[in-house]
Amino acid sequence: MSSSDFKSEVLARYKTSIHYAELRKQVDASMVAHSYDPAVSSATVLVESALRKACLKNGCSEAQFASGAELAKLAYHPSDGCLTPPYPVSKEANDGAFHLFRGFFLYLRNAFLHNATVMSTNGRYSVDFLALCQTLLVIINGSRRK
């Protein structure tokens, strides 16, 4: 597959996979330019910002200066988090959401904070990570006060 065919395929997959308007607004220019690291990095910042806003909106003032894994704890920790995730599929829903967000911040967000090249030219993975960010945004926006 030629480079231009690959890039066209990635862009088509992105356009059919990512529907969340706020996320699209944040990353469209980078994806069209095939700048995958900036796109995914921007998406991780958007997730972190959305989680902070949700915590603040629900009375967790400590979230104002929190980031990453600390923010995940403030939001969803089973014993003292301020949010309950949507779709409480089990009594451990908060524990699962806490670990999901904590893992996301430790694995992906921290890599960008340390200036690591994560996606490079791998557009396929970038769409996968953008889809993860989209899912996390849906969870955040569906969460309610604990």
N, C-alpha and C positions, 0 to 999 in steps of 0.2 A: 504494500500500500504506500502510495507516495505521501510525502509530508503534507501536501495541500489536501489530499483526500482524508488523511487522518484528522487534520484540523477541522475540516468540514463535518466529519463524523462526530467529533467531540462537541462542536458547536450545536449540531442538530440534537444530540443527546441532551445537552444542557437545556436547550429551549423546550424540549418535551418533558424534562424531568423536574425542573425547578419552576414552581408556579407562585411561590410566596412573593407578593409584590414588593415588600420592603427588602427582601433579600435580592431580588432581581435588580432593583434600583441600585443597590450597593455594589453589585458585582458585574453587571452587564458589560460595562466598558472594558473591564479587564478580561473577561471571557472572550469578547469579540476580538480583542487584541492578542488572544492566546497567551496572556500573562497569568498563568495559573497560580503561582504563589501569592501574588497580590490579591487575587480573587478570593482564595480560601482564607488568607489572613484577614481580609476585610470581613468575611463572613463570621470568623471566630470572634472578632471584635463586636460585631452586631449581636451575636448570641450573649456574650458577656454583658454588654450594655443593656440588652432586653431583660436579662435576669436581674441585674441590679435595679432597673426601673420597677420591675414587678415586686421585688422585695421592699423597696422604698414605698411603693404605693400601698403595700399591705402592712405598713407600720414598722418595718425593720430598719431603723435609722443607721445601724452599724454597717449596712450594705453600702452606704455612700462611699466609703473608702476601701471597701473589700474588693478583692479580685480573685479570679481563678478558683482553685479548690476551696479557699476560704469562703468565697461567695456561694459555692455549691452547698457548703455546710449550713450557712445562714439560711439558704432557701429551703432545702429539702431534708436536712438531717432528721431522722425519725423522732428523736426526743425533743429537739428544740428548734427545728426549722420553722420558717414562717409560712411556707406554702405547702399545699397538698396538690400533687399532680392530677391531671384529669385521668379519667379511665382507671379508677382504683381497682385494678384487676386482682389485687390480693391485699391482705392486711400489711404486707411488706412493701407496698407501692412507694412510700416515702424513702425507704431504704434503697430500693432499686433506683429511683430517680436521683438520689444523692450520689450513689456510686456511678451512675451514668454520666452525670454532669461533672463530677470530680474527675473521672477518667478522661473525659473530653478535654478538660482544662489541662490536666497533667500531660496528656499525650499530644494533643494538637496545638492548643493555644500556647503552651510553654515553648514549644519548638519555634514558633514565630517570634516570641519574645526574646529568644536567644539567637535570633537572626539565622536560624538554620534554613537551608534550602530544603523544602519539603516536597513540593510537587515537581519542580523543575519543568521539564517538557512533558510530563505525564498528565495529559488532559483527561484521560479516562478516570484516574484516581481523583482528580480535582472535582469532577462531577459527583463522584461517590461521596466525597467529603462535604460538598455543598448540599447534597441530599440529607446527610446527617445533620448539618446545621439547620436545614429547613425543618426537619423533624423536631429538633430541640426547640426551635422557635414556636412550633405548634404546641409543644408541651408547656412551654412558658406561658404562652397566651391563653391556654386553657386551664392553667392552675388557678387555685383559689386560696384565700386566706385559711390558714390552719386553725 
